[in-house]
Amino acid sequence: MAIPDYQSIMLPLLKLASDKKVHSLRTAIEKLAHQFSLTAEEREELLPSGRQATFDNRVGWARTYLKKAELLTSPKRGYFEITARGLDVLKQNPETITWQYLMQFEEFVEFQSPKEKTAVSSTPLVNDKVDDQTPEEEMETVYQQLREELASELLDAIKGCTPTFFEHLVVDLLVKMGYGGTRKDAGEAIGKSGDGGIDGIIKEDRLGLDIVYIQAKKWDGNVIGRPEIQKFAGALQGQRARKGVFITTSTFTQHARDFVSRIDSKIVLIDGEQLAQLMIDYDMGVSRIATYDIKRVDSDYFTDV
């Protein structure tokens, strides 16, 4: 089955604590994973940030919301137990416990409300639409949406540049990624090969232990097929080269990708979408407008010496 959302976890988590014992969050996560019949792959699935397992995050937030509604309490860090209110809720035998269900409790409403209320409005910061995502998932979803929009705008800007500018852009990016030694050395390599299938040459590392050949194709609509890649591979063979990077503002056909996976030369294909994402990753052609630090409690600080 799919990984349950945090709302689907709240009732099973509360029932797990119905024995009135103190439970560790880690043990609860393992028991709930077994209860939901999660596979090893589902247990290992990470949030987009790659810093925490998705299921662990959702169990953690299910516990947080139950605590804010005072259905659970924490006798010590990393542990929880049921409260009298939590037992009363279970006696009512609810089919589910959701975010909306918890809004009946004043403490949970206050948790959802602004810290500072004004005379103009004291409306809680809640939405009519129930969101099944945890706060981290919501933030990362919005982040990915913003990033995809930025990548689309960036690719449009690239397509509006001249082919010469695009060749320089490609080399600038490779230098940012650690190739080519200095920008001056890399820049002098553009167009020096004289081969129709090669647009530039760049050092693989600062010492120049190997050479990477570049093909930069600024195409707006045409898909790059196998013939173009074969031409580039032939140009590499003519130079007795082993490595090449083919970068385009367009896309590659599956036949083209299959071809490079079967030849001896190592050719990396970078399409327009990947190019834009790499430029974002390496701060090329973009500017930072805001930074948000997401913090959590430092457990080591609170460990008794």
C-alpha positions as CSV (number, residue, x, y, z in Angstrom):
1,M,0.0,0.0,0.0
2,A,1.0,3.6,-0.4
3,I,2.6,5.5,2.6
4,P,-0.3,6.8,4.7
5,D,-0.7,10.5,5.2
6,Y,-0.2,11.9,8.7
7,Q,-4.0,12.2,9.3
8,S,-4.4,8.5,8.6
9,I,-1.7,7.8,11.2
10,M,-3.2,9.8,14.1
11,L,-5.9,7.4,15.2
12,P,-3.7,4.3,15.0
13,L,-1.0,6.2,16.9
14,L,-3.5,7.2,19.6
15,K,-4.8,3.6,19.8
16,L,-1.2,2.4,20.2
17,A,-0.9,4.5,23.3
18,S,-4.3,3.3,24.7
19,D,-2.5,0.8,27.0
20,K,-1.5,3.9,29.2
21,K,2.2,3.0,28.9
22,V,5.0,5.3,27.9
23,H,6.1,4.6,24.3
24,S,9.2,5.7,22.4
25,L,8.6,7.4,19.1
26,R,11.1,5.1,17.4
27,T,9.3,2.0,18.6
28,A,5.9,3.5,17.6
29,I,7.2,4.1,14.1
30,E,8.3,0.5,13.7
31,K,5.0,-0.8,15.0
32,L,3.0,1.4,12.8
33,A,5.0,0.6,9.7
34,H,4.2,-3.1,10.4
35,Q,0.6,-2.3,11.0
36,F,0.3,-0.4,7.7
37,S,2.2,-3.3,5.9
38,L,4.8,-0.9,4.5
39,T,7.4,-2.5,2.2
40,A,11.2,-1.9,2.8
41,E,11.2,0.5,-0.2
42,E,8.3,2.5,1.3
43,R,10.1,2.6,4.7
44,E,13.2,3.9,3.0
45,E,11.4,6.6,0.8
46,L,12.8,10.0,1.7
47,L,11.3,13.5,1.7
48,P,12.5,15.5,-1.4
49,S,15.2,17.0,0.8
50,G,16.6,13.5,1.3
51,R,17.1,14.2,5.0
52,Q,14.4,12.1,6.6
53,A,12.2,9.1,5.8
54,T,8.7,10.2,4.7
55,F,6.9,7.8,7.0
56,D,9.0,8.8,10.0
57,N,8.2,12.4,9.3
58,R,4.5,11.8,9.1
59,V,4.4,9.8,12.3
60,G,6.3,12.6,14.0
61,W,3.8,15.2,12.9
62,A,0.8,12.9,13.8
63,R,2.3,12.8,17.3
64,T,2.8,16.6,17.4
65,Y,-0.8,17.4,16.4
66,L,-2.1,14.9,18.9
67,K,0.1,16.6,21.6
68,K,-1.1,20.1,20.6
69,A,-4.7,18.8,21.0
70,E,-3.6,17.4,24.4
71,L,-4.6,13.8,23.4
72,L,-1.0,12.8,24.0
73,T,1.7,14.2,26.3
74,S,5.5,13.8,26.4
75,P,6.9,12.7,29.8
76,K,10.4,13.0,28.3
77,R,12.1,13.7,25.0
78,G,11.4,11.1,22.3
79,Y,8.5,9.5,24.3
80,F,4.8,9.9,24.6
81,E,1.8,8.6,26.5
82,I,-2.0,9.0,26.3
83,T,-3.9,11.6,28.3
84,A,-7.3,11.4,29.9
85,R,-8.7,13.4,27.0
86,G,-7.1,11.0,24.6
87,L,-8.8,8.1,26.4
88,D,-12.1,9.9,26.2
89,V,-11.7,10.4,22.5
90,L,-11.1,6.7,22.0
91,K,-14.2,5.9,24.0
92,Q,-16.2,7.8,21.4
93,N,-14.9,5.3,18.8
94,P,-14.2,7.8,16.0
95,E,-13.7,6.4,12.5
96,T,-10.7,8.7,11.9
97,I,-8.9,11.6,13.6
98,T,-8.2,14.4,11.2
99,W,-6.9,17.9,11.3
100,Q,-10.5,19.1,11.2
101,Y,-11.5,16.7,14.0
102,L,-8.8,18.2,16.3
103,M,-10.2,21.7,15.7
104,Q,-12.8,21.0,18.4
105,F,-10.1,21.4,21.0
106,E,-9.2,25.0,22.0
107,E,-5.6,24.2,22.5
108,F,-5.3,22.9,19.0
109,V,-7.1,26.0,17.6
110,E,-4.6,28.2,19.5
111,F,-1.7,26.2,18.0
112,Q,-3.1,27.0,14.6
113,S,-3.7,30.7,15.3
114,P,-1.3,33.7,14.9
115,K,0.9,34.3,17.9
116,E,0.0,38.0,17.8
117,K,-3.6,38.9,17.2
118,T,-4.7,42.3,16.0
119,A,-7.9,44.2,16.5
120,V,-8.5,43.9,12.7
121,S,-8.6,40.1,12.6
122,S,-8.2,37.2,15.0
123,T,-9.1,34.5,12.4
124,P,-7.0,31.3,12.9
125,L,-4.5,30.6,10.2
126,V,-6.3,27.5,8.9
127,N,-7.6,26.5,5.5
128,D,-11.0,25.1,4.6
129,K,-9.2,22.5,2.5
130,V,-7.7,19.7,4.6
131,D,-4.1,19.1,3.6
132,D,-2.7,15.6,4.0
133,Q,0.9,16.9,3.8
134,T,3.1,17.6,6.8
135,P,4.6,21.1,7.1
136,E,7.9,19.8,5.7
137,E,6.2,18.2,2.8
138,E,4.1,21.3,2.1
139,M,7.2,23.5,2.1
140,E,9.1,21.1,-0.1
141,T,6.2,20.8,-2.5
142,V,6.0,24.6,-2.8
143,Y,9.8,24.8,-3.2
144,Q,9.7,22.3,-6.1
145,Q,6.9,24.2,-7.8
146,L,8.9,27.4,-7.5
147,R,12.0,25.6,-8.8
148,E,10.2,24.1,-11.8
149,E,8.8,27.6,-12.6
150,L,12.2,29.1,-12.4
151,A,13.7,26.3,-14.6
152,S,11.1,27.0,-17.2
153,E,11.8,30.8,-17.2
154,L,15.5,30.1,-17.3
155,L,15.2,27.8,-20.3
156,D,13.1,30.3,-22.1
157,A,15.9,32.9,-21.5
158,I,18.6,30.5,-22.7
159,K,16.6,29.8,-25.9
160,G,16.6,33.5,-26.6
161,C,20.4,33.7,-26.6
162,T,22.7,33.5,-29.6
163,P,24.4,30.1,-30.4
164,T,27.8,31.7,-29.4
165,F,26.4,32.9,-26.1
166,F,25.0,29.4,-25.5
167,E,28.5,27.8,-26.1
168,H,30.0,30.2,-23.6
169,L,27.2,29.5,-21.1
170,V,27.8,25.7,-21.4
171,V,31.5,26.2,-20.6
172,D,30.7,28.6,-17.8
173,L,28.5,25.9,-16.2
174,L,31.1,23.2,-16.6
175,V,33.7,25.4,-14.9
176,K,31.3,26.1,-12.1
177,M,30.9,22.3,-11.7
178,G,34.6,21.9,-11.3
179,Y,35.8,21.2,-14.8
180,G,38.2,23.1,-17.0
181,G,40.7,24.6,-14.6
182,T,40.4,28.4,-15.0
183,R,37.7,30.1,-16.9
184,K,40.3,31.7,-19.2
185,D,41.7,28.3,-20.2
186,A,38.2,26.9,-20.8
187,G,37.1,29.9,-22.8
188,E,40.1,29.6,-25.2
189,A,39.1,26.0,-25.9
190,I,35.8,27.0,-27.5
191,G,35.7,26.3,-31.2
192,K,39.4,25.4,-31.5
193,S,38.9,21.8,-32.6
194,G,37.8,22.6,-36.1
195,D,35.6,19.5,-36.1
196,G,31.9,20.0,-37.1
197,G,30.8,17.6,-34.4
198,I,32.6,19.3,-31.6
199,D,32.0,22.9,-30.2
200,G,34.5,23.0,-27.5
201,I,37.2,21.2,-25.4
202,I,37.6,21.4,-21.7
203,K,39.8,19.9,-19.1
204,E,38.2,17.2,-16.9
205,D,40.1,18.5,-13.9
206,R,42.4,21.4,-12.9
207,L,45.5,19.3,-13.7
208,G,44.3,18.5,-17.2
209,L,44.7,14.7,-16.8
210,D,41.9,14.1,-19.3
211,I,40.0,16.1,-21.9
212,V,36.2,16.3,-22.3
213,Y,34.8,17.3,-25.7
214,I,31.6,19.4,-25.8
215,Q,28.8,19.7,-28.3
216,A,26.4,22.6,-27.5
217,K,23.2,22.5,-29.6
218,K,20.8,25.4,-29.1
219,W,17.6,24.0,-30.6
220,D,14.2,25.3,-29.8
221,G,11.8,22.6,-30.9
222,N,13.7,19.8,-32.7
223,V,14.3,16.6,-30.7
224,I,17.9,15.3,-30.8
225,G,17.9,11.9,-32.3
226,R,20.4,9.1,-32.7
227,P,22.0,10.4,-35.9
228,E,23.2,13.6,-34.2
229,I,24.7,11.6,-31.3
230,Q,26.3,9.2,-33.7
231,K,27.9,12.2,-35.5
232,F,29.2,13.4,-32.1
233,A,30.5,9.9,-31.3
234,G,32.3,9.8,-34.6
235,A,33.9,13.1,-34.0
236,L,35.2,11.8,-30.7
237,Q,36.7,8.8,-32.3
238,G,38.4,11.1,-34.8
239,Q,40.1,12.8,-31.9
240,R,40.8,9.5,-30.1
241,A,38.7,10.9,-27.3
242,R,36.9,8.9,-24.7
243,K,34.6,11.4,-23.1
244,G,32.1,13.9,-24.3
245,V,29.2,16.0,-23.1
246,F,26.3,16.8,-25.4
247,I,24.2,19.7,-24.1
248,T,21.1,21.0,-25.7
249,T,18.1,23.3,-25.0
250,S,15.9,20.6,-26.6
251,T,15.4,16.9,-25.6
252,F,16.8,13.6,-26.6
253,T,14.9,10.6,-28.1
254,Q,15.0,7.3,-26.3
255,H,17.0,5.9,-29.3
256,A,19.7,8.5,-28.7
257,R,19.9,7.6,-25.0
258,D,20.0,3.9,-25.8
259,F,22.8,4.5,-28.2
260,V,25.1,6.2,-25.7
261,S,24.5,3.4,-23.2
262,R,25.9,0.8,-25.6
263,I,29.1,2.5,-27.0
264,D,32.6,2.5,-25.6
265,S,32.9,6.2,-25.4
266,K,31.4,7.9,-22.4
267,I,28.9,10.5,-23.6
268,V,26.7,12.3,-21.2
269,L,23.5,13.8,-22.5
270,I,22.1,16.9,-20.8
271,D,18.7,18.2,-22.1
272,G,17.2,21.6,-21.6
273,E,15.4,20.7,-18.4
274,Q,18.5,19.2,-16.8
275,L,20.6,22.2,-18.0
276,A,18.2,24.6,-16.3
277,Q,18.3,22.6,-13.1
278,L,22.1,22.5,-13.1
279,M,22.2,26.2,-13.5
280,I,20.0,26.7,-10.5
281,D,22.1,24.3,-8.5
282,Y,25.3,26.1,-9.3
283,D,23.8,29.7,-9.1
284,M,24.3,30.5,-12.8
285,G,22.0,33.1,-14.3
286,V,19.9,33.2,-11.2
287,S,19.9,35.4,-8.1
288,R,18.9,34.6,-4.5
289,I,15.9,36.5,-3.2
290,A,15.3,34.8,0.1
291,T,16.7,32.2,2.4
292,Y,14.8,30.4,5.1
293,D,16.7,28.3,7.8
294,I,14.7,25.3,9.0
295,K,15.9,24.4,12.5
296,R,15.2,21.6,15.0
297,V,16.2,20.9,18.6
298,D,19.9,20.0,19.0
299,S,19.6,16.8,21.0
300,D,23.4,16.7,21.8
301,Y,23.1,20.1,23.6
302,F,20.5,18.7,26.0
303,T,22.3,15.5,26.8
304,D,23.5,15.4,30.4
305,V,27.3,15.5,30.8
